[in-house]
C-alpha cells in the first residue's frame, strides 16, 4: 500500500500514552515533543513544538509499552479534523479551529528515559520474532550509511 500523505517524526513523549476505546476500537493517544536551536541575528533561539499522536492497530499495541520521556520514531499520516462537540464534562476545555494530529502507522522506541529501557522496540520486529529485545538492523546502521 502506497501512502501519499506520509509524515516521519522523532522526538520524546511528554506523558505516558493513554489508552482509549471508541466504537469497539482501541487506540492510544500521546504527545510528541520536539525542540531545536537556530541562530537569528547572532542570538540562539530554541523552538519547541508538541504534536498529538494517535496510534491505531498494530502501532497501538507497540505504543502501550512506551513511557513518558521515551525517544520514539513514528511514521504516519497528517489528519485534519473538526473540533469535538462540547461535552457534558465542564473540566475539559473546548477545542476550537481545525485540529491536526498524526495517525501513526509504524512506531518504534529509539531509546528509553532510563538506562534499563535502552533496547529499541520496533513493531515489524515484534511481528516477525515476537522478541521485543532484538535490535533491528536499520537501527544499528550509522547516519552516514543512510542515503541523502
GROMACS elastic network, one bead per residue, 0.5 to 0.9 nm:
[ bonds ]
;  ai    aj funct       b0    kb
    3     6     6  0.59776   500
    3    76     6  0.87583   500
    3    77     6  0.81071   500
    4    77     6  0.85876   500
    5    76     6  0.80410   500
    5    77     6  0.54785   500
    5    78     6  0.67200   500
    5    79     6  0.89502   500
    6    75     6  0.69453   500
    6    76     6  0.56502   500
    6    78     6  0.70538   500
    7    74     6  0.80603   500
    7    75     6  0.56061   500
    7    76     6  0.52664   500
    7    77     6  0.55665   500
    7    78     6  0.65547   500
    7   102     6  0.77444   500
    7   104     6  0.88725   500
    8    73     6  0.74286   500
    8    74     6  0.57484   500
    8    76     6  0.65762   500
    8    77     6  0.85870   500
    9    32     6  0.87330   500
    9    72     6  0.82884   500
    9    73     6  0.57562   500
    9    74     6  0.53798   500
    9    75     6  0.65113   500
    9    76     6  0.85796   500
   10    32     6  0.79082   500
   10    33     6  0.86719   500
   10    34     6  0.76440   500
   10    71     6  0.71239   500
   10    72     6  0.55683   500
   10    74     6  0.63296   500
   10    75     6  0.89566   500
   10   110     6  0.87115   500
   11    32     6  0.58423   500
   11    33     6  0.56061   500
   11    34     6  0.52168   500
   11    35     6  0.82282   500
   11    69     6  0.89584   500
   11    70     6  0.81246   500
   11    71     6  0.54218   500
   11    72     6  0.57191   500
   11    73     6  0.68150   500
   11    74     6  0.89336   500
   12    31     6  0.83630   500
   12    32     6  0.55550   500
   12    33     6  0.52478   500
   12    34     6  0.67922   500
   12    68     6  0.77856   500
   12    69     6  0.52460   500
   12    70     6  0.53302   500
   12    72     6  0.61408   500
   12    73     6  0.88845   500
   13    16     6  0.71496   500
   13    17     6  0.80169   500
   13    30     6  0.69280   500
   13    31     6  0.57685   500
   13    33     6  0.60284   500
   13    66     6  0.82997   500
   13    67     6  0.73338   500
   13    68     6  0.53196   500
   13    70     6  0.56177   500
   13    71     6  0.67458   500
   13    72     6  0.74421   500
   14    17     6  0.87136   500
   14    30     6  0.75240   500
   14    31     6  0.56884   500
   14    32     6  0.61038   500
   14    33     6  0.61189   500
   14    50     6  0.82898   500
   14    67     6  0.89707   500
   14    68     6  0.57263   500
   14    69     6  0.60490   500
   14    70     6  0.85302   500
   15    18     6  0.84889   500
   15    30     6  0.68547   500
   15    31     6  0.70166   500
   15    32     6  0.87079   500
   15    67     6  0.70090   500
   15    69     6  0.69529   500
   16    30     6  0.70958   500
   16    31     6  0.89337   500
   16    64     6  0.86196   500
   16    65     6  0.89973   500
   16    66     6  0.66768   500
   16    69     6  0.80717   500
   16    70     6  0.89622   500
   17    28     6  0.62530   500
   17    29     6  0.55381   500
   17    31     6  0.78239   500
   17    63     6  0.70349   500
   17    64     6  0.67670   500
   17    65     6  0.86207   500
   17    66     6  0.68707   500
   17    67     6  0.70666   500
   17    68     6  0.75943   500
   18    27     6  0.85250   500
   18    28     6  0.55570   500
   18    29     6  0.53184   500
   18    30     6  0.65330   500
   18    64     6  0.80664   500
   19    26     6  0.71326   500
   19    27     6  0.60266   500
   19    29     6  0.65324   500
   19    60     6  0.85797   500
   19    64     6  0.75168   500
   20    25     6  0.83697   500
   20    26     6  0.58714   500
   20    27     6  0.54753   500
   20    28     6  0.60309   500
   20    29     6  0.75714   500
   21    24     6  0.62473   500
   21    25     6  0.55936   500
   21    27     6  0.62737   500
   21    28     6  0.86005   500
   22    25     6  0.54486   500
   22    26     6  0.66577   500
   22    27     6  0.79275   500
   23    26     6  0.84248   500
   25    56     6  0.83997   500
   25    57     6  0.85885   500
   26    55     6  0.89864   500
   26    56     6  0.71720   500
   26    57     6  0.77277   500
   26    60     6  0.76672   500
   27    54     6  0.67823   500
   27    55     6  0.56607   500
   27    56     6  0.50755   500
   27    57     6  0.73410   500
   27    60     6  0.58749   500
   27    61     6  0.87447   500
   28    53     6  0.81591   500
   28    54     6  0.57452   500
   28    56     6  0.68084   500
   28    59     6  0.87045   500
   28    60     6  0.55504   500
   28    61     6  0.84180   500
   28    63     6  0.68726   500
   28    64     6  0.71963   500
   29    52     6  0.73547   500
   29    53     6  0.56867   500
   29    55     6  0.62846   500
   29    60     6  0.86857   500
   29    63     6  0.87012   500
   30    51     6  0.84660   500
   30    52     6  0.60457   500
   30    53     6  0.51822   500
   30    54     6  0.66258   500
   30    55     6  0.81869   500
   30    63     6  0.87464   500
   31    50     6  0.62499   500
   31    51     6  0.53965   500
   31    53     6  0.56554   500
   31    54     6  0.87029   500
   32    49     6  0.82153   500
   32    50     6  0.55186   500
   32    51     6  0.50527   500
   32    52     6  0.64032   500
   32    53     6  0.69542   500
   32    72     6  0.84438   500
   33    48     6  0.72665   500
   33    49     6  0.59193   500
   33    51     6  0.65125   500
   34    47     6  0.82303   500
   34    48     6  0.57043   500
   34    49     6  0.54439   500
   34    50     6  0.64481   500
   34    51     6  0.82050   500
   35    46     6  0.68124   500
   35    47     6  0.54327   500
   35    49     6  0.64872   500
   35    50     6  0.88933   500
   36    45     6  0.83900   500
   36    46     6  0.57348   500
   36    47     6  0.54521   500
   36    48     6  0.67895   500
   37    44     6  0.65390   500
   37    45     6  0.55481   500
   37    47     6  0.61891   500
   37    48     6  0.89765   500
   38    43     6  0.82799   500
   38    44     6  0.56243   500
   38    45     6  0.54558   500
   38    46     6  0.66478   500
   38    47     6  0.79532   500
   39    42     6  0.59932   500
   39    43     6  0.54116   500
   39    45     6  0.60318   500
   39    46     6  0.88725   500
   40    43     6  0.53093   500
   40    44     6  0.64220   500
   40    45     6  0.70670   500
   41    44     6  0.84260   500
   51   100     6  0.84141   500
   51   101     6  0.67666   500
   51   102     6  0.75496   500
   52   100     6  0.76874   500
   52   101     6  0.50669   500
   52   102     6  0.63133   500
   52   103     6  0.88357   500
   53   101     6  0.58433   500
   53   103     6  0.60913   500
   53   104     6  0.66385   500
   54    60     6  0.81510   500
   54   101     6  0.71999   500
   54   102     6  0.61178   500
   54   104     6  0.59152   500
   55    58     6  0.81349   500
   55    59     6  0.54597   500
   55    61     6  0.83658   500
   55    62     6  0.87240   500
   55    63     6  0.69164   500
   55   102     6  0.84420   500
   55   103     6  0.60481   500
   55   105     6  0.70964   500
   55   106     6  0.85597   500
   55   107     6  0.85188   500
   56    59     6  0.56887   500
   56    61     6  0.81788   500
   56   103     6  0.72292   500
   56   104     6  0.66632   500
   56   105     6  0.70770   500
   57    60     6  0.53964   500
   57    61     6  0.70037   500
   57   105     6  0.79855   500
   58    61     6  0.53347   500
   58    62     6  0.66413   500
   58    63     6  0.87833   500
   58   105     6  0.78298   500
   58   106     6  0.78718   500
   58   123     6  0.71670   500
   58   127     6  0.89389   500
   59    62     6  0.50903   500
   59    63     6  0.60562   500
   59    64     6  0.87617   500
   59   104     6  0.66860   500
   59   105     6  0.60342   500
   59   106     6  0.55963   500
   59   107     6  0.58537   500
   59   108     6  0.84824   500
   59   123     6  0.67724   500
   60    64     6  0.62988   500
   60   104     6  0.84078   500
   60   105     6  0.89489   500
   60   107     6  0.87799   500
   61    64     6  0.54657   500
   61    65     6  0.75840   500
   61   123     6  0.85160   500
   62    65     6  0.59116   500
   62    66     6  0.74070   500
   62   106     6  0.89855   500
   62   107     6  0.71298   500
   62   108     6  0.73637   500
   62   109     6  0.89286   500
   62   121     6  0.76961   500
   62   122     6  0.76427   500
   62   123     6  0.62010   500
   62   126     6  0.85845   500
   63    66     6  0.52215   500
   63    67     6  0.86576   500
   63   107     6  0.74304   500
   63   108     6  0.80933   500
   63   109     6  0.88369   500
   64    67     6  0.83093   500
   65   121     6  0.89821   500
   66    69     6  0.87047   500
   66    70     6  0.65595   500
   66    72     6  0.85586   500
   66   109     6  0.74287   500
   66   112     6  0.82330   500
   67    70     6  0.56948   500
   67   112     6  0.76045   500
   67   113     6  0.78572   500
   68   112     6  0.87789   500
   68   113     6  0.75776   500
   69   112     6  0.70942   500
   69   113     6  0.53675   500
   69   114     6  0.89046   500
   70   109     6  0.68060   500
   70   110     6  0.76453   500
   70   111     6  0.60579   500
   70   113     6  0.51904   500
   70   114     6  0.85867   500
   70   117     6  0.87110   500
   71   108     6  0.88923   500
   71   109     6  0.60309   500
   71   110     6  0.53833   500
   71   111     6  0.51723   500
   71   112     6  0.61779   500
   71   113     6  0.74069   500
   72   107     6  0.71655   500
   72   108     6  0.57492   500
   72   110     6  0.51289   500
   72   111     6  0.70340   500
   72   112     6  0.84880   500
   72   120     6  0.89802   500
   73   106     6  0.83613   500
   73   107     6  0.57698   500
   73   108     6  0.55216   500
   73   109     6  0.63494   500
   73   110     6  0.65790   500
   74   104     6  0.63595   500
   74   105     6  0.75041   500
   74   106     6  0.56688   500
   74   108     6  0.66186   500
   74   109     6  0.88167   500
   75   102     6  0.85930   500
   75   103     6  0.84412   500
   75   104     6  0.57991   500
   75   105     6  0.57904   500
   75   106     6  0.51526   500
   75   107     6  0.64408   500
   76   102     6  0.60608   500
   76   103     6  0.53050   500
   76   106     6  0.66603   500
   76   107     6  0.86488   500
   77   101     6  0.82768   500
   77   102     6  0.54803   500
   77   103     6  0.52464   500
   77   104     6  0.66097   500
   77   105     6  0.75868   500
   78   100     6  0.68125   500
   78   101     6  0.58986   500
   78   103     6  0.65148   500
   78   104     6  0.89197   500
   79    99     6  0.81660   500
   79   100     6  0.56130   500
   79   101     6  0.54323   500
   79   102     6  0.60291   500
   79   103     6  0.67931   500
   80    98     6  0.65155   500
   80    99     6  0.55907   500
   80   101     6  0.66380   500
   80   102     6  0.88835   500
   81    84     6  0.87110   500
   81    98     6  0.60746   500
   81    99     6  0.52783   500
   81   100     6  0.64766   500
   81   101     6  0.81531   500
   82    85     6  0.89553   500
   82    95     6  0.88671   500
   82    96     6  0.82608   500
   82    97     6  0.71288   500
   82    98     6  0.53668   500
   82    99     6  0.61134   500
   82   100     6  0.89171   500
   83    86     6  0.88302   500
   83    94     6  0.81035   500
   83    95     6  0.53485   500
   83    96     6  0.57931   500
   83    97     6  0.65544   500
   83    98     6  0.64138   500
   83    99     6  0.63715   500
   84    87     6  0.80914   500
   84    94     6  0.78157   500
   84    95     6  0.65841   500
   84    96     6  0.84786   500
   85    94     6  0.80739   500
   85    95     6  0.83218   500
   86    89     6  0.82376   500
   86    90     6  0.86121   500
   86    92     6  0.89336   500
   86    93     6  0.87829   500
   86    94     6  0.63359   500
   86    95     6  0.83059   500
   87    90     6  0.71899   500
   87    92     6  0.80221   500
   87    94     6  0.84349   500
   88    91     6  0.89465   500
   89    92     6  0.60129   500
   89    93     6  0.89440   500
   90    93     6  0.72936   500
   90    94     6  0.87442   500
   92    95     6  0.89512   500
   95    98     6  0.86315   500
   95    99     6  0.80777   500
   96    99     6  0.78336   500
  104   107     6  0.69396   500
  106   122     6  0.82062   500
  106   123     6  0.69104   500
  106   124     6  0.83215   500
  107   121     6  0.83876   500
  107   122     6  0.64210   500
  107   123     6  0.64937   500
  108   120     6  0.67976   500
  108   121     6  0.51386   500
  108   123     6  0.63979   500
  108   124     6  0.89586   500
  109   112     6  0.70414   500
  109   118     6  0.85897   500
  109   119     6  0.79068   500
  109   121     6  0.50807   500
  109   122     6  0.66618   500
  110   118     6  0.76352   500
  110   119     6  0.76713   500
  110   120     6  0.51786   500
  110   121     6  0.73747   500
  110   122     6  0.87080   500
  110   139     6  0.80924   500
  111   114     6  0.84760   500
  111   115     6  0.87123   500
  111   117     6  0.67836   500
  111   119     6  0.64900   500
  111   120     6  0.59947   500
  111   121     6  0.87466   500
  112   115     6  0.69974   500
  112   116     6  0.76475   500
  112   119     6  0.74083   500
  112   120     6  0.79385   500
  113   116     6  0.84935   500
  113   117     6  0.67752   500
  113   118     6  0.76403   500
  114   117     6  0.54890   500
  114   118     6  0.70538   500
  115   118     6  0.56655   500
  116   119     6  0.78727   500
  117   120     6  0.80177   500
  119   132     6  0.82058   500
  119   133     6  0.60758   500
  119   134     6  0.78073   500
  119   135     6  0.68963   500
  120   132     6  0.75869   500
  120   133     6  0.69794   500
  120   134     6  0.76875   500
  120   135     6  0.59055   500
  120   136     6  0.79022   500
  120   139     6  0.82970   500
  121   124     6  0.89533   500
  121   125     6  0.75746   500
  121   126     6  0.75629   500
  121   131     6  0.89927   500
  121   132     6  0.54188   500
  121   133     6  0.68513   500
  121   134     6  0.78137   500
  121   135     6  0.72967   500
  121   136     6  0.83443   500
  122   125     6  0.54222   500
  122   126     6  0.63968   500
  122   127     6  0.88412   500
  122   132     6  0.72241   500
  122   134     6  0.89181   500
  122   135     6  0.80633   500
  122   136     6  0.72563   500
  123   127     6  0.61594   500
  123   128     6  0.85918   500
  123   132     6  0.83040   500
  124   127     6  0.51424   500
  124   128     6  0.61561   500
  124   129     6  0.85457   500
  124   136     6  0.87571   500
  125   128     6  0.50650   500
  125   129     6  0.57958   500
  125   130     6  0.70385   500
  125   131     6  0.71787   500
  125   132     6  0.68796   500
  125   134     6  0.73723   500
  125   135     6  0.81159   500
  125   136     6  0.67148   500
  126   129     6  0.54298   500
  126   131     6  0.56459   500
  126   132     6  0.54882   500
  126   133     6  0.88515   500
  126   134     6  0.86587   500
  127   130     6  0.57657   500
  127   131     6  0.85222   500
  128   131     6  0.82892   500
  129   132     6  0.78858   500
  129   134     6  0.84060   500
  131   134     6  0.61072   500
  132   135     6  0.79038   500
  135   138     6  0.85305   500
  135   139     6  0.69225   500
  135   140     6  0.74721   500
  136   139     6  0.56458   500
  136   140     6  0.69919   500
  137   140     6  0.52321   500
  137   141     6  0.67682   500
  138   141     6  0.52598   500
  138   142     6  0.85321   500
  139   142     6  0.78213   500
  141   144     6  0.81279   500
  141   145     6  0.62633   500
  141   146     6  0.78342   500
  142   145     6  0.53545   500
  142   146     6  0.72911   500
  143   146     6  0.56010   500
  143   147     6  0.88370   500
  144   147     6  0.78106   500
  144   148     6  0.89222   500
